[in-house]
């Protein structure tokens, strides 16, 4: 138990939100580019943004910094001699966890262009719709002859460019569907808009009484509103595989004879010797050839206890070197590393989940052909009856307009927006458009252990076994260590008001522990074998004072708030609950017994987790996966629906459909219940739209659907659907 630590800092100094985790740095790497990207997983408010930017801008050589709260990422423009390590250390001193991302692996643009584009088109459609509606009121009020024709021509001049601009998202979507020989909800929408505009233009040219310019614009406006609501329910969608790739160390220290040079990871080859300094991440898979240390594998394997590292040990890309410097010989580089293979697993799992058919798409498969057939029959019937193509075309257009594509277009986004708002107030962010629909189908819940059901930080449980003097010595030996067990001792002592003993000559032995001198006696804090003690069957470290027998300090991984209540509520609602972890058998078995989880799997590799989720899915189970680490990303992506805490690694959050914003797992059972209610509301909205069609379509086929009736029917159905969705709030 070694390495250097600073006292716990606050995650958010402005919010006083809790302790910061140790940074994942890439030890003293030279920044060769003027543009650096830093991941900031613990920021979550406006004060965090200003504090981080102010801290970075104050560093010599930093020209500008920009923090994106949604992505939890900072982009820094700096001189070539500014290192990522220096900025990471600066942020840590201000209380923020940070680690470097490879800017070259990230998307060039992260702006929410789609949202701004939809909002602009919505505003244009709304403005045009209001103006044309005012002109239509005059026509409905009895304007005739030249006055009516003038109002119709002015309406056409407003409508045509507006439809071309605002309706573009529907035209593009419908064309893409038709090009692949399938139907979606946008096909009848586009057909209705085009027919409404064309027949209205024809009627205007022939000085006809009825024009549907107002209906076409209202239809476009309502549908754009639904499309924008749908967009706003999701966070910016990014690929989890891309985020995993960005987590790779961008540079490494290669040894050539007696020379050490900093090179890009892409330049490394199998057989190269690489120096990994304390606090750095492994850039490649390899074997340790020199040095002793301890490795933090929690993000990759879920193991809570750091692993002793010495010559001959296999290491994997992404593992963190906690203590002494290590020299490794590369055995796998680039796309052959374990981290890259994990990214491939995620990409495969994501593509599988994308095949889910949403309720809206399922409805479109029935609705689109039905409406088209009905409109075509109306056209044929009226043409055979009157032999007047103008009358037949007007009635066919009226059928398409009045069949309430507005209500159907709003049925899903109105409900998901209301449900997402309710869950957001409970501390859950819905990222994916179909997440609620999939969550409602869940019958099996799989939990990760470390960092999910537990806090992921050890808690000293037998402090009372030490005398005050012993505790003070342990505090003195722990204060300079970044080892998680040392942090737990120091945190416990701080809360209890324990001071520091006067220990001198403190020295760290990489991979073993910390030693010093107290009152002329040697004191040690570290591994059992180092102090001559028998190892225990649980997480522990040992304190030895002089020639006395070593004292065992035992630790437990503290439960995350709400974990026990969430597991119990899910089981009571009939869900099958499993625990799958990469941690040791003893730790997993103990936690399962504590929470009453009958089914568990220990020492599971990332691929094992994903395979288990896939096997459950193939057996007909709808799996909810809750996890937070790199080792969970493939399983999160493979699950029917997935949740990760906000404290999870970026890659895990990206792979998830829902992010738990707080520290409490309690909202998860409620989220499942809200999702089930939301699905019922969506189906009710489809039934409401269908009912309106049953009433309105006969009027349209009978030739009684004037523009006024069409506008009233569309507006009434849309408002009814929205009010039904608001019942979720």
N, C-alpha and C positions, 0 to 999 in steps of 0.2 A: 504494500500500500504506500505509494510514493507520489512524486510529482508536486509541482508547485501550485498552490491555490490562492485565490484572493477571497476575502470574506464574502458571503452571499450578498448579491446585489438585488435590486428590485427589477422585475421584468418591465414594468412601466413606471418610471419615477414619477410621472405626472399623475398616474392613477393609483400608485402603490399597490400593484397587482400581484406581487409575489416574487419568489426567488428566481433568478435567472439560471438557466442551465449552462453547463460548460460549453464553450464555443468549439465548433468543429473547424479548426484552422488548418492551414497547409504550411506550417512552420517556416517563417522567414523566407517566403518565396518572393522573388523579384518580379515586380509587375512590369511586363514588357510592353504592355499596351497602355494607352492613355485612358481607356475606358474600362472600369471595373464594375462588376455586378456582385452585390451582396444580398444574401437571403436573410431576412429579419423575422423569424417565425413568431416572436413574442410581441410585436407591435400590434395595437388594436384601437387606437384613437387618434384624434387630430393633434393632441398634445405630443403624442409619440412622434408624429411626423415632424413637427417643428423642432423638437428636441434633437432628433437624429440628424436632421439637415443642419441645424446650428452646430452640432458637435463635429460633423464631417467638414463643414465649410471652414471651421476654425483651424483645421490641420494644415500646416504649411504644404504648399504644392497642390492642394485641392482647388480646382477652378470652379466647379459647381457640383451640386448633388441634388438628386431628385428621388423622393420616396413615393412609391405606389402602395397605398394601404391595401387595396384589393389583392394585389399579388404578393404583399408583404416583402417587398424587394426595394433595394436602393441602387440607383445607377449613379456612378461617380465619374466625372471627367477630371483627370489629374495629370500632373507631370509624370514622366516615365520613371522617375526614381521613387514614386510613392508606392509602397507595398500594400498588398491586401492585408497582410498581418498587422501592419501598423494601424490601419483603419479598424480592423476587428478588435484589437486591443483597446483602441480609443472608445469604441462603442461599448465594450464590456465594462470599462471603467465608468461609463455613464449608465450602466445597468441593463444593457440590451444584448441578447444572444445574437450572434451573427456568424455566418460562414460564407466563404467565397463560392460563387457560381461561375461557371465558364460562360462568359457573355456570348461567345461564338456559337454555343449550343442552343441559345434561346432564340425565340422568334424576334424578327427585326422590329415588329410593331406590336404593341400591346394595347393600343388605344381601343376603346369601345366604339369603333366606327359603325358597326351594325346598329347599335342602339341609337346613336345620333342620327343615322340615316333614316331609320324608321320614324323617329320623333319628328324630323323635318318633313317627311312625306305626310305624316299624320296631321301636322299643323297646316300644311297647304290644303289637304283634302277638307279639313274642318272649316277653314276660311272660305274656300270656294263653295262648300256645301251650304253654308249660312247665306251667302249672297244669292245663290241660285234658288234656295228655298224662299227667300223674300220675293223674288221674281215670280215663283210658282204660286205664291199666295194670291197675287194679283190675277193670275190666270184662273185659279180655283174660285176666285170671288166673282168671276163673270167677264173678264176682259175678252174681247172678241176681235175678229178680223185683223186689221193691221196692227193694233196694239198687242194682241196675243202673239202674232208672228214676230213682232219686234222683240218681245220678252223672250220668246223661244230662241231667236237668233243670238241675243245677248247671252242667254244661258248656254248655248252651244259654244260660243266663243270662250266662255269661262271653263266649261266642262272638258272639252277636247284636250287642251294642254295639261289640265290637272290630272285627268285619267291617265294620260301617257306617263306623267311623272310619278304620281302617287301610287298608281297601280302596278308599277314595275315589279315589286316583289312577287305579286301574284302571277304576272305574266311569265316571269322567269321560272317560278316553281311549276306552273302548269305545263310549260313547254318541256321542262326536264322530265316530268312524269310521262307525257305523251311520247317523247322521244324514246323512252324505255318501255313503251307499250303497256303502261299502267295508268290507273286513275288515282288522283288524290282529291282532297277537298277543294283545291284551288282550280281544278278543271271546270266544275260547274260555276264557280265564282266568276272566273274569267269569261266564260261563255255568257253568263247573265249580264256582266258589265258591258261586254262588246255588243251583244244584241240590243241591250237597252239604249246604248249610245247610237248605234246604227239605225235602229228603227225610229228613234227620236229625231235623228237628223233627217231621215227620209220623210217623216211626218211634217217636220218643219218646212222642208222644201216644197211639200205638197199642200202647205197651209192647213195641216191637220189640227184637230182639237187637243190631242193628248201627246205629251212628250215626257219621257222618263229621265231627263237629265238630272233632276233632283234625286230620284231614286238611285241612279247609278253612283252619284257622289256620296249619298248617305251610306250606301252599301260599302263603298270603298273606305269611307271614314270609320265605320263601325268595325270592319274587318282589320283595318290597320291598328285600331285601338286594341283589339284582341291579340294581334301579332306582337304589339309592343308590350302588352302585359305579360305575354308568354316569355318574351325576351328578358324582361326585368326579374322574373322569378329565378333566373339562373345566374350564377357567378360566371365570369369570363371562362369559357371552356378552353382548357389547355391540355395537351397530351401528357399523361403521367410518364410515358416513356421519354418524352423530351425533358421533363424535369429530372428524371433519374440520370439522364445523360449529363445534364448541367451540374449534377452533384459530384461528378467525377473531378478529381484534382486536375486543374488545367496545366500545372507545371510540376516538375519533379527534379530532384538533385541526383544527377548521375555521376558515378565515380568511374574515372578512367585513370588507372594507375594511382598516383598520389594526387590527382587533380579532381576537384569537384566542380561540376558545371550545372547551371540551371537550364533545363531544356523543356520544351513542350512534351506533354505526355504522349502525343501522337508520334514523337520521334523515338520513343523507347522501343527496344526490341527484346525478344526472349533471350535471356542470358545476361542482360545488363545488370550491373550492381547499382542499387539505389539506396541513398541515405534518407531515412524518415526520422525527422526530429520529434522531440516530445511535443504533443499537441497536434501533430500532423496526421493526415489521413493517408492510408495506403493508396498509391496511384495505380498499382497493378496487383495481380495475384503473384505470389512468390513464396520463397523459403528464406527464413532468417539465417544469415551466415555469420553475423557478428552482433553482439550486444544482448542485454537483458532488459526487459521492461514488462509492462502489463498492457493488455489490449482491451478496449471497450468495444464489444461486439453487439451491444444491446439493440442498435438500430437494424442490424442485419439478421441476428439470430434470436433476439429476445432474451438472451442471457443477462441476468441482472448483475452477476458478479464478474468483475474484470478477470481476464484470463492471463495467467503467467506466461510470458513470452521469452523464449531462449533459442539458442542455435538449433536449427532443424525443424522449427515449428512452421507449418503452412499458414500463410496469411492471405486475406482476400481484400480486393479493392473496396474502399469505403470504410474499413475498420480504422479506429482511432488509436494512435499510439499515446498512452497516457504518461509514460515516465521517461526512461533513458533512451538515448538515440539507438536506432536499429539500422543494420545494413541488410538488405534483402536482395536475393537474386531473382529476377523476373522469370516466371514460368508461363504467364499468360498476359498478353497486353491487348489494348484496344477492345475490339468486339468479342474477344475470347475470354475476357474477365468475367468473374461471377456477377459483378454489378451489371454488366452489359447483358448477360444472360437473363438476369432478373427483369431488365427493361424489355427484353423480347417476350418474356412470359406475360408482362403487363399488356403489351401491344396485342398479343394473341387474345388475351382475355377480353380486352376492350372491344375488339372486333366481334367477338361472340355475343357480347351483351348488346351491341348496337342492332342486333337482329330483332330486338323486342318490338312488337307491333303495338302502338299506342291505341287508346280508345278512339281518338280522333281519326286515326288512319283506318281503324276497323269500321267506323261509321261511314267514312268516305267510300269504302269499297261497296257498301250497300246504297248509300245516298246518291252518289254521283251517277251511276248508270240508271237508277230509278228515275231521277229528275230528268235526265236526258231523254229517256224513253217516253216519259209522260209529256214532255214538251213537244217531242216529235209527233206523238199521236195527236196532240191538240192541233198542231199545224196541219197534219194530213186531214184530220176530221173536218176542220173548218174550211180548208181549201176545197175538199170534195163537196162540202155543203154549200159554199158560196161561190166557188171558183174565183175568189178574190184573193190574190197572193198577199196583198197589203193587209187585209183583215186577218188572214191566217198567221202572218208573221208577227203582227202586233199581239195577238193572243198567245202565241208561242213564247214571245219575249215576256209577257206578263206572267206566264206560268213560271218561267225561270226566276224572275225577280221576286215573286211573292212566296216562293218556296223556302223562304227564311234561311238562306245561307249565313245571314248575319248571326242568327241565334246559334246555329251550329258552329260557326267560327268562334263565338264567344263562350260556348258551352264549357270547353276545357280551360282556357286561360283565365276566365273569371273565377272559376273554382280554385285553380292552383294558386292564383294570386291571393285570394282570401285565406286559403289554408296556409300558404307560405308566410303570410303576415302573422297569422296566429302562432305558428311554430317559431317564427323569428322572435316574437315577444317572449317565448318560452326558452329561447337560447339555441335555436336550431336554424341553420341556413340551408335552404333547398337549392342545390346547384343544377340538377338535371331536369329537363322538361318532363320526363316520364317517371321521375323518382317516386312521387306520391302514389301513382298507379301501381308501381311494382312493390312498394312498401306495403300496400293494402293486401297483397297476395301472400305475404310472408307467413310461413308455418315453422321455420327453423331459424334459430339465431345462434351464430357462432361468434364467440368472443376471443380476442387475443388477451394475453395476461399482462405483460409488462407495459406500463404506460397507458393501458386501456382500463382493465378492471382494477389495476393498482396504479399508484402514483408514479411508479418507475424510479422512486428514490427510496433508499433504505432508511429505516427508523430504528434508533437504538432503543432496545426494549428492556435492558437490564442495568440501566444506569445506577439504580439503587444498590447494586452489588458492589459498587466502588465507594471508597471513602472519598472525602472532599479532596484530599491531597492527590489521590490517584486520578481523580477526574481532572484536576488542574494540570497534572502532568500530561494526561492524554490530550487535553485541550491545547497545550503548548506544542505538542508534537503534531497536532492536526491542523493548526492554524495556517501553515504554509503549504498544505497539500490540496491538490485538486481531485484526489481519489474520492469516489462517492462515499465510501465508509468514513473517511476522514471528515468530509463535509457533514455527514450525519452526526458525528461526535461533536463537531464544533457548533452545529446548529442547536443540538440538544443542550449543550453547555451554555450557549448564549441565552436561550429561553429560560434556563434555570438560574441565570445570573452567576455562573461559575467563572472565576477569573483564570489567568494563565500562571502556571508555575514558572519560576526562573530556571529555565532549561537552556543551557549553553551548548555550543559546538553541535548544533543540529545539522545532521548530514543524512542525505537520502541514499539508500542503496537500491538502485533500479530493480524493480520486480519483487522486492522483498519488504521494504518498509522504511521507517524513519528512526534514526537513533540520535541520542544526545546525552548530555551529562547534567544530572541534578544532584546537588549537595555532594558532589564528588563521586556519585554512583552512575554507572551507565544505565540508560533507560532506552527501551525499544518499544515500538508500536508497529506491528506488521503480521506477516504470515505465521502460521502455527509452527511450521518446520524451522523457521528462522529463530524462534525464541525457545525451541525445544519443547513445545506443547503438542498434545494430541489433537488432530483436527476434529471439529464437531460435524454433525450431520446437517448443519444449517449455516447460513451466511454469518461469518464471524471474523473478528480480528483479535489480536492478543496484545496486552500491555505487560511488559516485564520491567521491574524496578530492581536494579542490582542483581543479587543472586536469588531473589525470591522467585517462587513459582509464578508463572505467567497467569494473568487474569483474562478470562474470555469475555469479550464484548460481543453480544449477540444482536442480530438485526432481523427485522422483518420488513417486507415491502408493504407500505401502508396502502390500504384500500382507497380507491378513488371515491369521493362523496357520491352517494346514491347508487353505488354498485350493487349492494345487497338488495336494496328496494327494487332496482330495475330487474335484476334476475328473478326475484320472487314474483313481481308483477307479470313478467313475461311467461313464467311457468304457470301461474294461475289463469292466464288467458288462453292456455292450451298450446303454447309454443314449446317446441323441443329446443332445449338450450345445451350447447356444447362449448367446451373450452379447448382451444388448440394453441399451443405455445411452443416456442423454441427453447424455453427454460428447462431446467433439470426436472427429472421425474418427481423428486421429493418436494420441490417448491410448487409444482403444478398440482400434485395430489393434495398438499396441505391447503392451497387456496380453494380447490374444488370442494373439499370437505367443509371449509368455512362458509362457502356461499351456497352449498346444497346443490352443486352441479354434478349429476351422476355420470355424465359422459365427458371424458377428457383425453387429450393426446399431448404428450410431452416430447421435448427434443425434436420438434418438427422443423424441417428445413423450409425455406420459402416455397420451393417447388412442391413439397409435401402438402403444405397448406392449400395451395391452388388446386392440387389434384384431389384433395378431400372435398373441397367446395364443388369442383366439377363433378365428382362422383355423386354427391348428394343431388345436384341439379339433374343429372342424368337419371337418377332414381325418382324424379318427379317432385322433388322438394324445392320450395322457393326459399332461398337462403338469404338472410340478412347477415352480413359480415361487419363486425365492429373491430377496428384495429387502428394502430397509429405508427408503426415502424416501416422501415424499408422492406423488412421481411414479410410485411403484410400487403404490400402494394399489389402483387399478382393476385392474391386471394380477394382483396377488395374489388379489383376489376373483374374477377371471375364470378363474383356473387351476383345474385339476382338484383340486389340493391345493397348499398354499403354506406357506413357511417364512420367518420373519424373525428377525434377531438381536434379543437383548434390548436392545441399544443403539439399535434402530430407533425412529423416531418412534411415539408411541402409536397413531396412526391405522393405520400399517403393521402393528403387532403385532396390533391388533384385527382387521384384514382377513385375518390369517394363521390357518391351522389349527394350526401348530406354531411354538413360539418356541424359538430356540436360546439357551440361558441363558448360555453362555460366549462367549469370543471366538474359539474354534476352529471352523472349518467341518468338521473331520474326522469328527464323528459323523453327518453327513448320509448318506453311503453305508451306514453301519451301520443307520441308521433305516429306510432302504428295505428292507434285508435282514430286519430285525426285523418290519417290517410284512408282508412276504411270509410269514414264519413264522407270524405272528399270524393271518393270513387262513386259512392251512392248519389251524391249531388250531381256529378257529371252525367250519370245515367238518367237522373231525373230531368236534367236540362235537355238531353237528347229526346226524352219523351215529351217535354213541353214543346220543343221545336216541331216534333212530329205531329202533336195535337193541332198546333197552329196550321200546319200544312194540310191536315185533314179538313180543317174548316175553310182555309183560304183557297186551296187549289180548285175546288169546285167552282168558286166564284170566278177565278181566273179562266178556267176552261169554258165557263158559261159566257165569257166576254164581259163580265161585270167589274173586273179589276181595273178601275181607273188609277191614274198615278197617285191620287189622294189615298185610295184604299191600300195600294201597295206600300206607300210610305208609312201609313198608320200601322199596317200589319208588321212591317219590319221593325219599327220603333218599339211597338208593344212587346213583341217577342223578345227583342234584345234586352229591354228593361226588365222583363219578367225573369229571364235567365240570370241577369246580374243580381237581382234581388234574391233569387234562390241561392246563388253562390254566397251572398253575404250572410246567410244563415250560419255559415261555418264560423264566423267571427264571434 
